[in-house]
Amino acid sequence: MTLRLDYLKHADPLPLHALTAISGYLHESDPDPQLLSLMELRASQLNGCAYCIDMHGKDLLELETPLPRILLLSAWREANVYSPAERAALAWTEAVTQLPDGEILDRCYGELPSISRRGRSPG
């Protein structure tokens, strides 16, 4: 994968620090690693970032994720390989990535079960 733009060199550091902080928080909250990687891959698909799609796809392969769960991610609503909790997490991922109106965001948040292995609820 060829890096066309070195984001770390050219980006405004403030948004990059915020993104890094969010990612760090998610990883420290002890979510299921496979679900977190699915969420990251779905956000990368929506953002059209080939570098991140490649990275998160490889993360899922390293976690021994069954191939259909990776390949069907862009059609997760129609695929029967995701649990209700995973579907809620993917809907939430799409809602916060695409930033729809508040009503849709509130509905998705309300449907989001805890994705933490420790049983904490989100938010």
Contacts in CASP RR format, 6 or more apart in sequence:
PFRMAT RR
TARGET T0000
AUTHOR 0000-0000-0000
METHOD contacts of the structure
MODEL  1
MTLRLDYLKHADPLPLHALTAISGYLHESDPDPQLLSLMELRASQLNGCA
YCIDMHGKDLLELETPLPRILLLSAWREANVYSPAERAALAWTEAVTQLP
DGEILDRCYGELPSISRRGRSPG
1 50 0 8 1.000
1 51 0 8 1.000
1 54 0 8 1.000
3 51 0 8 1.000
7 16 0 8 1.000
8 16 0 8 1.000
26 36 0 8 1.000
27 36 0 8 1.000
29 116 0 8 1.000
29 120 0 8 1.000
30 116 0 8 1.000
30 117 0 8 1.000
30 118 0 8 1.000
31 115 0 8 1.000
31 116 0 8 1.000
31 117 0 8 1.000
32 115 0 8 1.000
32 117 0 8 1.000
33 63 0 8 1.000
34 60 0 8 1.000
34 63 0 8 1.000
34 65 0 8 1.000
34 69 0 8 1.000
35 85 0 8 1.000
35 86 0 8 1.000
35 89 0 8 1.000
35 115 0 8 1.000
36 115 0 8 1.000
37 56 0 8 1.000
37 57 0 8 1.000
37 59 0 8 1.000
37 60 0 8 1.000
37 63 0 8 1.000
37 65 0 8 1.000
38 60 0 8 1.000
38 65 0 8 1.000
38 69 0 8 1.000
38 73 0 8 1.000
38 86 0 8 1.000
38 89 0 8 1.000
38 90 0 8 1.000
39 89 0 8 1.000
39 90 0 8 1.000
39 92 0 8 1.000
39 93 0 8 1.000
40 52 0 8 1.000
40 56 0 8 1.000
40 59 0 8 1.000
41 52 0 8 1.000
41 53 0 8 1.000
41 56 0 8 1.000
41 57 0 8 1.000
41 59 0 8 1.000
41 60 0 8 1.000
41 70 0 8 1.000
41 73 0 8 1.000
42 73 0 8 1.000
42 74 0 8 1.000
42 76 0 8 1.000
42 90 0 8 1.000
42 93 0 8 1.000
42 94 0 8 1.000
42 97 0 8 1.000
43 52 0 8 1.000
43 93 0 8 1.000
43 97 0 8 1.000
44 52 0 8 1.000
44 53 0 8 1.000
44 55 0 8 1.000
44 56 0 8 1.000
45 53 0 8 1.000
45 73 0 8 1.000
45 74 0 8 1.000
46 94 0 8 1.000
46 97 0 8 1.000
46 98 0 8 1.000
47 97 0 8 1.000
57 70 0 8 1.000
60 69 0 8 1.000
60 70 0 8 1.000
61 70 0 8 1.000
66 81 0 8 1.000
68 79 0 8 1.000
68 81 0 8 1.000
69 81 0 8 1.000
69 82 0 8 1.000
72 79 0 8 1.000
72 81 0 8 1.000
73 79 0 8 1.000
73 90 0 8 1.000
76 82 0 8 1.000
76 86 0 8 1.000
76 87 0 8 1.000
76 90 0 8 1.000
77 87 0 8 1.000
82 90 0 8 1.000
84 113 0 8 1.000
85 113 0 8 1.000
85 115 0 8 1.000
88 108 0 8 1.000
88 111 0 8 1.000
88 112 0 8 1.000
88 113 0 8 1.000
89 112 0 8 1.000
89 115 0 8 1.000
91 108 0 8 1.000
91 111 0 8 1.000
91 112 0 8 1.000
92 108 0 8 1.000
92 109 0 8 1.000
92 111 0 8 1.000
92 112 0 8 1.000
92 122 0 8 1.000
94 108 0 8 1.000
95 104 0 8 1.000
95 105 0 8 1.000
95 108 0 8 1.000
95 109 0 8 1.000
96 105 0 8 1.000
99 105 0 8 1.000
109 122 0 8 1.000
112 122 0 8 1.000
113 121 0 8 1.000
114 120 0 8 1.000
114 121 0 8 1.000
114 122 0 8 1.000
115 122 0 8 1.000
116 122 0 8 1.000
END
